[in-house]
Amino acid sequence: MRGIAMIIDFGVPDFMARAMLAGAGVAIVAGPLGSFMVWRRMAYFGEALAHSSLLGVVLGIVLGVMPWLTVLALSLVVAILLYLMEQSRRATLDSAIGIVAHGALAVGLVLLAFVESARLDLFSYLFGDVLAVTRQEVWLIYGGGALVLGVLAIFWHPMLSVVVNEEVASVEGVNVTTTKIAHLMILAVVVAAAMKVVGVVLIVALLIAPASAARQLANSPEQMAVFASLAGVMAVAIGLWGSYQFDTPAGPSIVVAAIGLFILAVCFGNRPVRNVP
């Protein structure tokens, strides 16, 4: 990869170059998606998908397949399950999220007790292992990211309409059900990809913090999405630099940097009037 070779020329180790590329790839996609999570107040929904990721990891180890694949599959199932539970109105959305999220996490931890080989990797799954990312995983992140951004571009305006007012969007001809499901599918894919960067525990913070920072600066939804991606890439760069300099965990360092950017945006970038949801 030419980009990695160029970075190495400036004295940056190969594993740090791969980590930066992987983290930036996830941050670019997380920007617009995190913006929708902020607009629709879906932080707890993201937590449910993140917590279910641990169960996906354990299932991957038990089945002998790549954990990323089982995490993605389980995230898709959980996303659809939560949507159906919301539509059926048999339980309130917050109750459904709590049951599914903590239920999946509990089942994953119970199964983990029977999988001896998974114990050594538990910390990396919980808090990320971006420094160990491989070239194949970098290509996978960017390939999946391109697909996600393409789908997001197609559904951008319908998703914005649903954010503003679902009933009005339906009257205007927007298929609200399809739009919501597409959003959930995209969120599941990004959660699965972000697990490698910041881990199960901190995924939602990487989605929410840069978007929340961008909200303080943006004058339009599109501008907020772009600013969120830029803030995410900055958080990855600052977090990895801090991790390399001070020997701190990379994933948590990235999240700390993202929260720091949010605090700066709140203190110095707040505007009284913004045309964002």
C-alpha positions in Angstrom: 0.0 0.0 0.0 1.7 3.2 -1.2 0.1 5.3 1.5 1.6 3.2 4.2 5.0 3.3 2.6 4.9 7.1 2.4 4.1 7.3 6.1 6.8 4.9 7.0 9.3 7.2 5.2 8.6 9.8 7.9 9.4 7.4 10.7 5.9 6.0 11.5 5.8 2.3 12.1 3.9 0.1 9.7 1.4 -1.0 12.3 0.6 2.7 13.2 0.1 3.5 9.5 -2.4 0.7 9.2 -4.1 1.7 12.4 -4.5 5.3 11.1 -5.9 4.1 7.8 -8.4 1.8 9.4 -9.5 4.3 12.0 -9.9 7.1 9.4 -11.9 4.7 7.2 -14.3 4.0 10.1 -14.5 7.7 11.1 -15.4 8.9 7.7 -18.4 6.6 7.5 -19.3 7.1 11.2 -19.6 10.9 10.6 -22.8 11.0 8.6 -24.3 8.0 10.4 -23.5 9.4 13.8 -25.2 12.6 12.7 -28.5 10.7 12.1 -28.0 9.0 15.5 -27.8 12.4 17.1 -30.8 13.8 15.2 -33.0 10.7 16.0 -31.7 10.3 19.6 -30.6 6.7 18.9 -27.6 6.5 21.2 -29.2 3.7 23.2 -30.1 1.8 20.0 -26.4 1.9 19.1 -25.6 0.6 22.5 -27.9 -2.4 21.9 -26.1 -3.3 18.7 -22.7 -2.8 20.4 -23.5 -5.0 23.3 -24.8 -7.7 21.0 -21.5 -7.6 19.2 -19.8 -9.6 22.0 -22.2 -12.4 21.5 -21.4 -12.3 17.8 -17.7 -12.6 18.6 -18.2 -15.6 20.8 -20.4 -17.3 18.1 -17.7 -16.6 15.6 -15.2 -18.4 17.7 -17.5 -21.3 18.5 -18.4 -21.7 14.8 -14.8 -21.3 13.6 -15.5 -18.4 11.3 -14.3 -14.8 11.3 -15.9 -13.0 14.3 -16.5 -9.9 12.0 -18.9 -11.9 10.0 -20.9 -13.2 12.9 -20.9 -9.8 14.5 -22.3 -8.3 11.3 -25.0 -11.0 11.0 -26.1 -10.7 14.6 -26.1 -6.9 14.4 -28.5 -7.1 11.4 -30.7 -9.6 13.3 -30.8 -7.4 16.4 -31.5 -4.3 14.4 -34.5 -6.0 12.7 -35.7 -7.4 16.0 -35.7 -4.1 17.7 -37.6 -2.5 14.8 -40.2 -5.2 14.9 -40.6 -4.9 18.7 -41.0 -1.1 18.3 -43.7 -1.6 15.6 -45.6 -4.2 17.5 -45.9 -1.9 20.5 -45.8 -5.0 22.8 -43.1 -3.2 24.7 -41.8 0.3 24.9 -38.7 1.0 22.8 -36.4 1.7 25.8 -37.5 -1.5 27.5 -37.0 -3.5 24.3 -33.5 -2.0 23.9 -32.6 -2.8 27.5 -33.8 -6.4 27.2 -32.1 -7.1 23.9 -28.9 -5.3 24.7 -28.2 -6.7 28.1 -29.7 -10.1 27.2 -27.3 -10.5 24.3 -24.4 -9.3 26.4 -25.2 -11.7 29.2 -25.6 -14.7 26.8 -22.3 -13.7 25.3 -20.5 -13.7 28.6 -22.0 -17.0 29.7 -20.9 -18.6 26.4 -17.5 -17.1 26.9 -17.0 -19.1 30.0 -17.1 -22.3 27.8 -14.7 -21.0 25.2 -11.2 -21.0 26.8 -9.4 -19.6 23.7 -11.5 -16.4 23.7 -10.5 -15.2 27.2 -7.1 -13.9 26.1 -8.8 -11.7 23.4 -11.6 -10.4 25.5 -9.9 -7.0 26.3 -9.3 -6.4 22.6 -12.9 -7.1 21.7 -14.2 -4.9 24.5 -11.9 -1.9 23.9 -10.6 -2.4 20.3 -7.3 -3.6 18.9 -6.7 -1.2 16.0 -2.9 -1.5 16.4 -3.2 -5.1 15.3 -5.3 -4.4 12.2 -4.1 -6.2 9.0 -3.9 -5.0 5.4 -6.8 -7.2 4.5 -8.9 -5.7 7.3 -8.0 -2.2 6.0 -9.2 -3.1 2.6 -12.3 -4.6 4.1 -13.1 -1.5 6.1 -12.7 0.8 3.0 -14.7 -1.6 0.8 -17.5 -1.8 3.3 -17.3 1.9 3.9 -17.7 2.7 0.2 -20.7 0.5 0.1 -22.2 2.1 3.2 -21.6 5.6 1.8 -23.2 4.7 -1.5 -26.4 3.4 0.2 -26.4 6.4 2.5 -26.2 8.7 -0.5 -29.3 7.0 -2.0 -31.3 7.3 1.2 -30.0 10.7 2.4 -33.0 12.8 1.6 -35.6 10.2 2.6 -33.8 9.7 5.9 -33.7 13.5 6.5 -37.4 13.7 5.8 -38.1 11.0 8.4 -35.9 12.8 10.9 -37.9 16.0 10.5 -41.4 14.5 10.5 -42.4 10.9 9.7 -46.0 11.7 8.9 -45.1 14.5 6.5 -42.4 12.3 4.9 -45.0 9.5 4.4 -47.4 12.0 2.8 -44.7 13.2 0.5 -44.2 9.6 -0.8 -41.3 8.5 1.3 -41.4 4.8 2.3 -40.8 5.3 6.0 -40.4 1.6 6.7 -37.8 1.0 4.0 -35.9 4.1 5.0 -35.8 3.1 8.7 -34.7 -0.4 7.9 -32.0 0.9 5.5 -30.7 3.1 8.3 -30.6 0.2 10.8 -28.8 -2.0 8.3 -26.1 0.7 7.7 -25.8 1.2 11.5 -25.2 -2.6 12.0 -22.5 -2.6 9.3 -20.6 0.4 10.9 -20.9 -1.1 14.4 -19.3 -4.3 13.2 -16.5 -2.4 11.5 -15.9 0.0 14.4 -15.5 -2.9 16.9 -11.9 -3.4 15.6 -11.1 0.2 16.2 -12.6 1.1 19.6 -14.2 -2.1 20.8 -17.7 -3.1 21.9 -17.8 -0.8 24.9 -16.8 2.4 23.1 -18.4 2.1 19.7 -21.3 4.5 20.3 -18.9 7.2 21.7 -17.0 7.2 18.3 -20.4 7.6 16.5 -21.9 10.2 18.8 -19.0 12.5 20.0 -17.7 13.7 16.6 -21.3 14.2 15.4 -22.2 16.1 18.5 -19.1 18.3 18.1 -20.0 19.0 14.5 -23.5 20.0 15.5 -22.1 23.0 17.3 -20.4 24.3 14.1 -22.6 23.3 11.2 -25.3 25.3 9.4 -26.8 22.4 7.4 -27.2 18.7 7.7 -24.7 18.0 4.9 -22.2 20.3 6.6 -22.7 18.6 9.9 -22.1 15.2 8.3 -18.8 16.4 6.7 -17.6 18.1 9.9 -18.4 14.9 11.9 -16.3 12.8 9.6 -13.4 15.4 9.8 -13.8 15.4 13.6 -13.7 11.6 13.7 -10.5 11.5 11.6 -8.9 14.1 13.9 -9.9 12.1 16.9 -8.3 9.0 15.4 -5.1 10.8 14.6 -4.8 12.5 18.0 -5.8 9.3 19.9 -3.2 7.2 18.1 -0.5 9.8 18.6 -1.3 9.9 22.3 -1.3 6.1 22.5 2.0 5.9 20.7 3.6 8.7 22.8 2.3 7.7 26.3 1.7 4.0 25.8 -2.0 4.1 26.5 -4.7 1.9 25.0 -5.4 3.0 21.4 -9.2 2.6 21.4 -9.9 4.5 24.6 -7.4 7.2 23.6 -9.3 7.8 20.3 -12.6 8.2 22.3 -11.0 10.5 24.8 -9.7 12.7 21.9 -13.3 12.7 20.3 -14.8 13.8 23.6 -12.1 16.5 23.9 -13.1 17.8 20.5 -16.7 17.9 21.6 -15.9 19.9 24.7 -13.9 22.4 22.6 -16.8 22.7 20.1 -19.3 23.3 22.9 -17.0 25.9 24.5 -15.9 27.8 21.4 -18.2 26.9 18.4 -21.7 27.1 19.7 -24.0 29.1 17.5 -27.5 30.4 18.5 -29.1 29.6 15.1 -28.4 26.5 13.0 -30.3 24.9 10.2 -29.7 21.4 11.4 -32.2 19.0 13.1 
